[in-house]
Amino acid sequence: MKGSRLVPPCKRRHLSKLFSLFQSHRTLHTATVTDYLQVTSDDLENERKRIDFNALFKSCTKLQQVKCAHTLVVVSGRFKDNFLSSKIVNLYSQHGDVSLAWWTFHHLPNKDVYTWNSMAFAYVSHGRFCEALGCFNQFFSTSGLRPDFYTFPPVVKACGDLLDGKKIHCLVLKLGFEWDVFVAASLVHMYSRFGLVGDARKLFDDMPARDRGSWNAMISGYCQNGNAAEALDIADEMRLEGVKMDAITVASVLPVCAQVGDILSGKLIHLYVIKHGLEFELFVSNALINMYAKFGSLGHAQKVFGQMVVRDIVSWNSIIAAYEQNNNPVSAHLFFHKMQEARVQPDLLTLVSLASIVAQLNDHQNSRSVHGFVMRKGWFMEYIIIGNAVVDMYAKIGNLDSARAVFGGLLIKDVVSWNTLITGYAQNGLASEAIEVYLLMEEHEEIIPNQGTWVSILPAYSHVGALQQGMRIHGQVIKNCLYSDVFVGTCLIDMYGKCGKLDDAISLFYQVPRKNSVPWNAMISCYGVHGDGEKALELFREMKAERVKPDHITFVSLLSACSHSGLVSDAQWCFNMMEEEYGIKPSLKHYGCMVDLFGRAGELEMAFNFIKKMPIQPDASAWGALLNACRIHGNIELGKHASERLFEVDSENVGYYVLLSNIYANVGKWEGVDDVRSLARDRGLRKNPGWSSIILNNKVDVFYTGNQTHPKCEEIYRELRDLTSKIKTIGYVPDFCFVLQDVEEDEKEHILMGHSERLAIAYGIISTSPKTPIRIFKNLRVCGDCHTVTKFISIITEREIIVRDSSRFHHFKGGTCSCGDYW
């Protein structure tokens, strides 16, 4: 290094003016190193002792200036001074050049303890832990010097495994440094880092004296290991012993308050922060924003942000994430624009939040912009978190092709990557694709499924009614000791309930933790889809008795259950209680449930008036519920009015055109049917074909209406003809109003016989032993004639037939259905 070589005597005269300048300016704080090197001296020996190197070092703000200062130390003959050379080592480290720090250290002839400590600290500061341990081992084995209490904290931090840490701990004990507060605090940190928080606490309790750093170390240790309650206890004990919290303490404790849901403690700490002037500490303010965001107190978070004098990228990311994570994407997006106006460059975490914001806004155009920005930065190659975020963004806006393409392009895929894609397919109703991805994931042995995997795949199995596969997942959950996890347990409850195993769902419900509303909501929903509104209400009363606070989802499940059972007065009681007792404002989903309730009960005028009195603009769910009620009860005029309003708010849902067409068809107005079908065709809409599936011997057979491609097609239709003949003898009369085509009656009967659910039932009968239960899954609602036929078939075959349609379960047994003919 040229700057560190001794300057030849012939050039020493160039330094004379340097010392004249130094004498006229006693301090170096207002001058730069380069100013000193622009002058020369003819008498270096007389002046060098007068140089204030401490002031000179403080003035170094750039690496080049450090090199100049190093040169001055060398030419002044002070390069053998261990104290000055150690300062140079530290300066090189502070300015990011560990190689020059090592070079300076290496050329010192007589190194003392302070010098060795400086080099070890330099390595640790830059995360070069192996080199730090190597430096310490060389010092201890070759230098002949005795470590001091400054030696151990950085070396303990460098320990890469518990064995190294315990070796250093033994050395600390041997040399008698175990009660030094700095050394003990570093050991507390070390044991906490390796998950031995009990050992860390024993060390902490045995300390004869503790400084604030020791308390912070113990609080941080509990936080690292998820022991939130213990962390708060330590913080309380710290205050009781009269040790004041500093910015580090506060920044450690605030996330814990959010973790345990203790907003009161969080606000008290905020008060302490204000009282002791800590609110101007940047990372304290950032921690306050994050804490208030976790509690959903966005007003407080924004107030803290607004009062900040200095903001960094973490501050902006925190306030953006606060709104994004609390489902306020508009405000989050606004803060992102303010961040751009402040000329703060977004980083990786900004884009992770922005991807979620775009997804919540269903903003297809900006989704491409986010993707493009990430690609230009090259972050896909380095950071898996942003790749997962972009996959999630595309999945949530329904662009599964792009989600799959981004997923396929990720160089490294972790379990979160797979979970994200599985969830994307499942939440978009593509259960088969979700299952396909899960099976691909199983082929990668290095990917270990976790809680998120089970929560992702179980809804997909629920959707297709794959009970055996769901039970296999249940076995894996038990094997991985996740059976007590509330989210996994809730998904299993939902799976058993939606696969027709209501007793198993109830049994599991009483085995999982029930301290929050999540499992209660799932079980209430299961009762609802099985048409047992009374038990849903009974469970809700039990939920209240156990002081579990219901949420908006609870009431959606409850109102839906009442709707499927015709419990009008009970539903009205629940609807009023929701806001009056729990302060939950009804959403469009709640209003839609009430319209459906009145409509199913035949109270069409009441349903229509309810819509007109809604304090918010009705959406497609409300008008759609009314239109469906008009179909059930044959009210053409009101159905036409509901469809007009419906097409204003959602003209792309083909199901609504089908409903209106069916209303006309039911009363024989075929011109109206043709008009509606033409309107749908003109808009490029196609009706989803009805299908029913049955799972036998782990194989799924899917039947479409009129299907004649099944290998056992002839046997199936022969069985249907036999069944039809037999049930006619006990009272069955075909109901041709469910044939939505203008054809002759004999053709109508043939069409009814070819409905997908009848094909699936007939196949189940010829493929299973007598009196075996049959489980059918249908993507649309069961038609009225098929419902009647299935009741009769359950009599003559002495079988239980369980049909899950798009709305609910029907348990047919002995000529009756669990729905009580109310669906």
N, C-alpha and C positions, 0 to 999 in steps of 0.2 A: 504494500500500500504506500503510494508515493507520499501521501500527506503525513505519514507517521515516521518517515525516515529522518535521521538527523540532518539538519541543514548544514552544508559545508561552510567552513569559516569565511570563505570569500564572499558568502552571501549574507553573513550575519549583520553587516552594516546596514542592510535594507530594513532592519527592524528598529532602528533608533527612534524614529518618530512615534512608534507604537507606544513606548513608555512615556514619552513626553505628553502624549494625548491622555494616557491613563492617569498621570499626575494631575492634569487639569480637570479631569472628570472622575471623581472619586468612585462613583458606582458605574456599573456596566449595564444597568437595567434599561436604559434608554438608548443604548447603542447596540449594534449587531457585531457579531464576531468578524464579519468581513470588513467592517470599518477598521478594526484593530490591525488587520493584516495588510491594509493599504499603506501603512507607514513602516518605517524601518528604524533600526537602532545601531549605534556604533559601540554601545557599551552594555551588551546583554547581561553580563555577569553582575553589574551593579543594580540593574533594574528588575531582574526576574523575581527576586524575593518580594518585590512590592506588588506583584500582580494578585488581584483578588479573584482567585479561580472559582470560588463559590458563586460570586456574582456573574462571572463569565459563563459558567455552566447554566445558570438560570436563564441567561439571555438566549440560549440555543433553542430555536424553535423548529429548525429543519435539519435533516441529516447532513447536508453539506456544511452547516455551521458547526455541527458536532465534529466533523472531520477537521475543520479548521482549528477548533479548540484543542483537539487531540494533537495536531501539529505543533501548536503553541506549547503544549505540555512537553512535547519531545524536544523542541529546539531550546526550551528554557532549562533543559537538563533535569526536569522533574519526573521523567518517565518511570523511574524506579520507585517513586512514591506510591505505596500501595493504596493509600487513601484516594489520591487523585486518579490513579488508574482504575480503581473500582468505580469511581464516579463516571469515568468514561465508559466502562462496561455497562453501567446502568443506563447511560444516555443512549448508547447504541441500541440497547434493548427497547427503551421507550420509543425510539424512532424506527423500530421495526427491522433492524439489521442484526440478527443474532450471530451471523457469521463474523462480522467485524468485532462484536463483543467478545466472541471466543478468541479471535486473533489477538486482540489486546490482552486478554487474560493469559493466553498461552505464552506470550513473550515476556511476562513478568518473571524476573529471576527468583524473587523471594516472596511467595504468596502467603498472606496471613489469612486468618479465619474470615475476616470481613470480605476479602477478595473472593474466596471460595463460595461464601454465601451469596455474593452478588451474581456470580456466574450461574449457580444453581437456580437462583430466583429468575434470572433472565430466561433460562430454558423453560421453566414452569409458566412464566408469563405468556409464552408463545405456544403453549400446549405441547412442547417437546419433552414429554415426561420421561421417556426412556433415556434421553441424553442427560436429564436432570438427575435420575437415579445413578447413571454411570459416573457423573461428575462427583456425586456424594460418595460413592464407593471408592473412587480414586482418592478423594480427599481423606477418607477415613483410613484407607489402607496404606497410603504412601506419604502423606504430608507430615506425619508425626505430630499434628496439631490436634487439639481437643475441640470438638464441636461446642458451640454455645447455644443459648435458647433461640437465637435467630436462625440457626441452621435448620431446625426441624420442621417448622410450619410449611415451607415450600416443598420440602422433601416428602412429607406426609401426603401433601396434596398430589404429588407425582405418582403415588403408589397405584399401580394398575390393577392389582388384585389384593385380596384380603391377606394372603400369605406375606406379601411384601409389607403390607401395613402392620401386621403383627410383629415382623422382624424389627421394623423401626420402633414400634412400641416397646419391645424388649430392650432395645438400645437406649431409649429414653429412660426407662426404669433403671438400667444399669448405671447411667451417667447422672441420675438424680434430678432430671428435669421434669418429672411427671407432674409437679405441682405448679410449674410456671403457667400462668394463665394463657399465654399465647400457644404454648405447646399443647396444653390440655384441650384448648378449644379446637385446635387443628385435629386432634385425635377424635374428638366428638364428631366433627365433620366427617372424618374418614369412616368411622364405624357406621354412621348414619347413611353414608353413601353406599355402603355395602349391605344395607338393610338390617344391620344389627343395632337397632335403635335402643334395645334394652341395655346392651353394653355401653352405648354412648351415654345413656341416662345414669348408669352406675358411675362412670367417670365423672360426669357432671356433678352428681350428688356428693362425691368424695372430694371435690375440689375445696381446699381450705379458704380460698378467696375467688370470687368471680367478678369479672368486669363485664361491661355491656356486650363485648364481643362473645363472651362465653354464653350468655343468655341467648344472644342471636343465633349462635351455633346450635343450641339445643332446640330452639323454636324451628329453625330451618330444618333440622333433622327430622322432627315430627312431621313437618309439612311434606318433606320429600317422600316419606313413607306412608302418607295418607292418614296419619293420626291427627285429624283436625281438632278433636276435642282436647287431646293432650297438649297440642300447640297453644290453644287458648288458655288452658290451665297454667301453662308455664308463663305465658304473657301476664296473667293475673298475679302469679306469684312474684314475678319480676317487679311489678308495680308495688306490691305490698312490701317488698324489701327496699323500696326507695330508689331503685335503679330506673332512671329515666329512659324511655324509649327514644331511639334515634330514627333516622329515615330508613335505615335497613330493617329495624324491628317492625316498623309500621308497614313497609312494603312486603314483609314476610307474613304478617298477621292478617292483613286485609283480605287476601284470597281465601284464607281459612274461614273467615266470617261468612263469605259467600258459599263456601263448600258445605258448612253446617247449617246454612239458612238463618244465621243470627244477624239480622240487619240492625238490631239495637246495639250490639257490640260494635258493629261497623260504624254506626253513627257516632258512638262515644269516642271511638278512635279518631274519627274525623274531627270531632270537637277538640281532642287532645292535639291533633296536628295544627289546628288553627291557633290554639292557645300558646303553643310552643314555637310558632313560626316555621313549621315544617312544610306548609302548603306550597312554598316556593321551590321545594326540592322536586326536580323534574319527575323522577321515578315514583315519588310519593303520589303526585297528582295522577300519573298514569295508572297507578294501582287503585286509586279512588275511583277513577272512571270505570275500570274493569269490574270493581266490586259492585258499584251501583248498577252497571249493566246486567250483572248476574241476577240481581234482584228485580230487574225490569224498571228500575227508577231512572228513566232516561232524562227526566228533568234535572235531577241532581247531577247526573253524569255530565250533561251539557253545561250546567252551571260551573262545575269544576273546570271543564275544558275552557269555558269562556274567560275564566279568571287567570288562566295560565299566562305568565309573562313570556316564557320561552316554551316552544313546542318542538318536539322532534318527530321523526317518522313514527315512533311508537305511540305518541300522543294521537296523531291522526288515525293510525290504524285502530287504536282503542276506541275512539268515538265512532268511527265508521262501523266497526264490528259490533259496537253496542246496539246501534239501530238495526243492523243486519240480523243479528241473533235474536232480536226481539220483534221480528216480522214487521219492520218498518223500513222497507227497501227504498221508499221515496226519499226519506230524510237521509238515509245512509248514502244514497247516490248524490244528494245535495252536498253533503260534507266531502265527498270525493271530489266534486267540482271545486269546492273551496280550497281543498288541498292543492289542486292543480294551480289555482289562482295564486296560492302562496308560494308557488314554484318549488314545492317539495316533491321529489321524484318518488313514484310508487315503488315499493319493493315486493318481494314474493308474497308476504302476508297481505298486503293491500290487494293484490290480484286474487288471492284466495277468497277474501271477502267480496270483492267485486264480482267474481264468478257466481257466488251465492245470491248477490243482489240482482244480477241479470236474470238468474233462474226464477227468483221470486216475482220479478216484474214480467216474466214470460217474454223477455225482450230478445227476439230472434236475431235482430240486426246487430245489437251490441254483443251478442254471444260470439259472433264471428270476430268482432274487434278484440275481445278479450283473448280469444284463441290466437289471433294473429300477433298480438303484443307478446304473449308468452313465447311463441315460436321465435320471434325476432330476438328475444332476450336469451334464447337457448336454454330456458329453464327446464324444459321437458327432459333434457339430457342429464341435469344435475339433481333436480329436486322432485321426488315422487309425489310430494304433497300437492303440488300444483297440477300435476297430471291427473290425480284423483279428483281434484276440484273441478277441472274442466270436464271430465267424464260425468261427474255428478250434475254439473250445469246443463249439459246437453240432455241428460236423462230427464231432468226435471222440467225442461221445456218440451219434452216429448220427441226430441230429435235423436232417436235411438240409433240410427245409422251412423251419425257423427260420433255419438258416445262410443259405439263399438269400434269405430275407426281409430279414435284417439286411444282407447284402451289397447287395441292391437299394436299401436305404434310406440307404446311405453317400453323402454329398454328393460326396465326393472318393474315387476309387478309384485306388490306386497299383498297381504290378506285384505287390506282396506280397498285396494284396487278391484279385487274380485267381488268383495261385498258391495261396492258401489254399483258395479254393473248389474249384479243380481238384483239389487234393490230397484234399480232403474227399470228393468224389465217388469218386475213384479208390480211396481206402483203404476205402471202404464197398462196393466191388464194383460201383459204378455207372459203368463205364468209358465207356459211350455218353454219359452226362450230362457227364462230365469233358471228353470230346472236344467236346461241344456248347459248353461254356463257353469252352474254348480257342479255338474258331473265332470266338466272339463277341469274345473279347479281341483277336484278329487284326484285327478291324474297327476297333479304336481305335488309330489310328496313333501317338498320343502315348504309348502304353504300349509300352515296349521290353522284350521278353522277356529274361530273365536266366538264370543258372544254376538258380535255383529253379523257373523255368517248365519247363525241360527235364526236371528231376528229377521234376516233378509230372506232366507229360503222357506221358512215355515209358512208365511202368508201365501207363497206360490203353491205349495202343496195343499193348503187350505182351499185355494181357488179352484183347483182341479179335482179336489176330493181324494187326493192320493193318501189315504189313511195309512197304508202299510209303510210307505216311504216316510211319512210323518212320524210314525212310531219308531222307525229306525233312527231318525234324528233324535227322538226322545231318549233312546238308548245311549247315543253318543253324548248327549247333554249330561246324563247321569254319570257316564264314564269320566267326563271332564269336570265333574263336581259343580256344574252350573245350574243344577235343578232348583236351587234356592234364589237364583237371580230373578228379580221381579219382571224384567222385560222378556227374558227367555220363557219364563213360566207363563207370562201373559200370552205370548205367541202360541205356546202349546195348548193353553185353554182355548184359544180362538180356533186352533187347528182341529182339536177334538170336537168342539162344538159345531164347526162348519162341516165336519165330515160325518155328522150324525151321531157321534158318541157323546151325548149330553151328560150321561152319568159319569164318564171319565173326566169330562171338563169340570164338573162340579167337584169331584174328588180332588183333582189337581188344584182347583181354586183354593181349597182349604189347606193346602200344603205350602203355598207360596206366601211370602210376606205381603200383607194387605194394608200397609200403613199409608199408601197414597191411592189415588183414584184409578190408576191404570188397570189392575186386575179386576176391580169391581166393574169398570166400564165394559171390559171384555165379557165378563160373565152375564151382565145385564143384556148385552147385545146378543149373546148366545140364546138366552131365554126368548128374546124378541124374535129371532129368525126361526125359532121352533114354535112360535105362536103362543107362548105361555106368558102373556102380559102380567097375569096375577103374580107369578113367581118373580118376575122382573121387579115389580113394585115391592114385593116382600123383601127381596134382596136389597133394594134401595133403602127401605126402612132399617134393615140391619146395618147398612153402611152408615146411616145417620146415627144409629145407636152406638156404633164404635167410633164416632167422632172423626170419621174420614170425610174431608171436605170434597163435595162433588165439583166437577168442572163443567165446561160447556159440552164436552163430549159425553159426559154422564147423561145429560138431559137429552142430547140427540138420540142416544141409545134407548133411553127411557120412553121418550115420546114415540119413537119408532115401534117399540114393543107394544105400547098402548094402541097404536094405529093398527097393528097386525091382529089385535085381539078385540077391536071395537070398544075399547075402554075410554069413551069420550070424556066423561066427567073426571076420571082419574088423570087423563092427559091435561085437561084444563087446570086441575089442581097443581100438577107438576110445572106447567108453563108459568103460572102465576108465582109459584114459590121460587122459581129460578131467579127472578129479578128482585122480588120483595125480600126474600130471606138470605139469598147468597150474592146479590148484587151483580148477577151475570146478565148482561144485556142480550136479548135474543138476537141471533144471527139469522142469515137467510136459510140456513139448514133447519133451524128450529121452526121458523115460519113455514117452511116447506113440509115439515113433519105434521104440523097442525092442519094444513090444507089437505094433506093426504088422509089424515084422521077423519076429518069431517066428510070428505068425499067418499071414502070407503063405507062410512056409516050411512050414506045416502043423503046426507045433509048438504046438497049441492049449493043451495042459496046461502047457507051459513058459511060454506067454504069460500064462495065468491065474495061475500061481504067482508070476510076476514082478510082476503087479499086487498080489497079496496081500502081497508083501514090500516094496513101495514105502514109503520112510520118510515120505512125504507123502501126503495124501489124494488118491486118484486123481480125475481130472476126466473130463469128457466125451470128451476126445481118447483117453484110454487105453481106457475102456469101449467107445467107438465103434470103435476099431481092432480090439478083440476081437470085437465083434459082426459087423464086416465079414468078419473071418477065418472066423467061424462060417457066414456066408452062402456064402463061397467053398467051404468044405469040408463044408457040409451038416450041421453039428452043432447040432441043434435045442435040446437040453437046455441046453448051455452058452450058446447064443445067447439063450435065454429068461432065464437068470440074468443075463447081461451087460446085456440090455435093461432088466431091473428096476432094476439099479444105475444104469444110464444115465438112466432117466427120473427117478430121484431127484435127480440133479445137473443135468439139462437136459431138462425136459419139453416145451420149446417148439420143439425142432428137428425139423421134419417128416422130415428125412432119416433119422433113426434109426427112425422108425416104418416108413418104406419098407423099410429094411434088414430089420427083423424080419418084415414082411409078405412080403418076397421069400424069406426062409428057409422060411416055411410053404409058399409057392407052389411052390418048387423041389421039394418032396417031395409036393405034391398035397394038403396039408392046407388046404382052402379055407375051412373054418370058422375056423381060426386067422387066415387072411388077412382074412376079414370082421370078426373081432373087433378086430384091430389097426387096420383102416381106420375102423371105427366109433369107436374110442377117439380117433383123430386128428381125425375130424370133430367129435366132442363137444367137443374142446378148440379148435375153430376153426382147425385147421391144414390147409393145402392144399399138396399136392406141387408143387414147381416143375416145369413141363413141360420135357421134354428137347428140346433143339434143337441143330442143327448149322449152321454157317455156312461159306460159301465166298466168297472175294473174287476177282472177275473184272473186269478193266478198271476198277479202282478203285471197283467197286460191290459192296456186301455183300448177299448173298442168304442169308436165314435160313430154314431148313426145320424144321418141327415134325413129330413122329411122325404119320403118316397124313395129312400136309398135302396138300390138293388144290386150293389156291387159287393156286398159282404159274402165271404165264402159259404156261409150257411143261410144265404138269402131265402132259398126255397123252403127250408125247414122253419125259418122265422115266420114267413107269411102263412105257411100251413098252420102253425101254432096259433097265429092271430085269428085265422078264420075259425078254428075250433073254439078258441076262447070267446069270440064274438057270438057264435051260435049258442054257447052255453050261457053266457050272461044275458042274452035276450030272453032265455027261458025263465030267468028270475027277475025280469022287470026292466032290463036296459032298453032304452029307446034313443037312437042317435039324435043328437042336437045339431041340426045342420046350420044353425046361426054362427057356428064357429068355423064354417067353411067360407072363406072370404073370396070365393070365386063364383061367377054366374054360370053354373053348370047344372046338369040333371041330377036328381036325387041319388040315383045309384052310383053316379060318379062321385058325389059328395061323400057317400059312405066309404067308398074306396080311398078317397083322400084322407078322411079321418083315420082310417085303419093304418095309413102309412105315416102318421105323425111320429116324429123321432123318438118320443118317450115310450110309445107302444112297441116300436121295434126293439128298443133296448130292454124293455121288460120281457118281451117274448124270448129274446136271446138269453136273458138271465134264467128264465124258466127252463129252457131246453139244455142249459149248460151247467146247472147245479142240481144237487139232490133235492128231493121233495121237502117242503116246509122250511127250506133255507131262506133267510132274509135276503132281499135284493136291494141294492143301493144304486140309485140312478142320479146323475147330475145333468142339469139342463141349463143352457145359456139364456133362455127366455122364460117367461112365465108359462106355467102349465095351463093349457086351454081347458075350458069348462067341461067339454065332452070327455077329454082324456082324464080329467079329475074324477068324473063319474065312473068311467070304465075301470079305472084303477081300483076304486072302492069295490066294485063287483068282482074284479079278478082276485082281490085279497080274500074274498069269501070262498070262491070255488077252488082256489089253490091252497088255502089255509097258510098263506105266507104273509109276513110283514114286508111291505114294500115302502122304502124310504126314498123320497124324491126331493132333491134340493134344486129349486129353480132359481131364477135371478133375484127373487125377492125373499124367499123363506124356505123352510123345511115343511114337507108334508109326510106324516107318518100314517100310512094306510094299514089298517089291521081290522079284520072282522067286519068289513063293510063300512067303516067310519074313517075319518081323517082327523088328525090332530088339530087342523086349522078350523074345524067346525064349519066347513064350507064358507069360511070368511077369509078371502085372500085377494 
